[in-house]
Amino acid sequence: MEAKKIQKRLFGTNGVRGIVGKDLTPELVLSIGESLGTMRNGRIAVGRDTRTSGETLINAIKAGLLAVGCDVIDCGILPTPALQYLVKEHFDGGAMITASHNPPEYNGVKIIESDGTEMGDEETIKLEQRIFDRSYSTTSWEGAGKETIALHLIEDYITAIVNLFPGKIGNGITVVVDPGSGPACATTSKILTGMGCRVLTINAIMDGTFPGRLPEPSPEGLMGLAALVISSGASFGGAHDGDADRAVFIDEKGQFVEENQEFALVADHICRDKKGVIVTPVSTSQMVEIVAKNYNCTVIYTPVGSIYVARTMRSLIEKGSPVIFGGEGNGGLIFPDHQFCRDGGMTAAMMVAILASRKQKLSLLLEQLPQRHMIKDKIPAIGGAAILEALKSAYSHEIIDETDGLKIFQGNSWALVRASGTEPLIRIFLDAENIEMGKELRDDIMNSIQKVAGRNT
């Protein structure tokens, strides 16, 4: 294992989040800024998504950073991967005000290290301890930091992606983009237009109330996008979550592309030209591993969470392994030639590159992938750790992977059972060759959980 989860008290897998005014207050965000600035004193870039609470909270974190002597560069409203790219290229650290895919009443803070990755668990725990102990290095009046407004820097991110795909390879390709009223309103259309695409948009006016759909790009929420794809004759539609570190797709027939299929399609494209290692969490469909093996590439699994994927990728590269791709089966893909974080804008650009290279419709390309069926479920359960331990005993005759929770293999199918770290829930992922096998394994796992939990679920 290249990365292991450590229990945090305030931050989750992707930053700290909560309902604004209840779980997440300006006072808390101020203390996060003071703590971050104490640990990473220097030039710190900040940005936010379009949520209505964003202006309040970004000013709170700026105040905390300035108070401990950091110089703050405000990059305005932009996608999380855009801020991560700018930090990697120019600054000592960063902080993004976003709640990603959560509903509009939520907001949050993601901390970015100087290499553009999110802060790892061990450093995050140190940050948390400073917040709880209020151990900040607040400076006197003459040592206060200075603020610079740098809204133009977003263009560096757009240009960086366009330059990875020279020659206007998108000529002749029409794409419908749904940024969901989020910060990708300012980036993805420009990226694809720069590649030569004809771009149409829906939900492309920034609005923190998210009037067109919620920040999570679900199949139900993307019905408007699907309709526009069909009526316009577009090659595909692309949509983002609330901070655009993920991208999901609609094919030319208006069908939602399941995110593991998306991952496998991009992996297939990359493995055709490069041989090496793909890094992904244990929750990702086995179709990615099948694709990799077809090209003599390998897959290394991590705990669930993009930060574990990104840091494992970097660690493997430092040890000499040829890491060519990574990401999660939720539309959050990581391209090491670009940067080590999930990047929805880059993923949309890669989809254009795939269609331009293969000269086939997206639906046909998806049909050529290994066929797997994934089921995701969750059930209320108290005492998740004890349930997992009992399940481990109940399935001791099967192959079990304990990278994150229990991954139980039965033949060519598997089930991942994880206890939620934030709610009294058991989360279940099942991956099988067909829906019948998936349902059979799901029923078996559910019955076992009921027995070991000692109650109906």
Secondary structure, DSSP 8 states (H G I E B T S, - for coil): --------SS-BTTBEEEEBTTTB-HHHHHHHHHHHHHHS-SEEEEEE-S-TTHHHHHHHHHHHHHHTT-EEEEEEE--HHHHHHHHHHH-SEEEEE--TTS-TTEEEEEEE-TTSSB--HHHHHHHHHHHHHT------GGG---EEE-GGGHHHHHHHHHHTS-S-TTTT-EEEEE-TTSGGGGTHHHHHHHTT-EEEESS-S--TT-SSS-SS--TTTTHHHHHHHHHHT-SEEEEE-TTSS-EEEE-TTS-EE-HHHHHHHHHHHHHHH--SEEEEETTS-THHHHHHHHTT-EEEEE-SSHHHHHHHHHHHHHTT--EEEEE-TTS-EE-TTT-SS--HHHHHHHHHHHHHHH-S-HHHHHHTS---EEEEEEEE-S-HHHHHHHHHHHTTTSEEE-SSSEEEEETTEEEEEEE-SSSSEEEEEEEESSHHHHHHHHHHHHHHHHHHHTS--
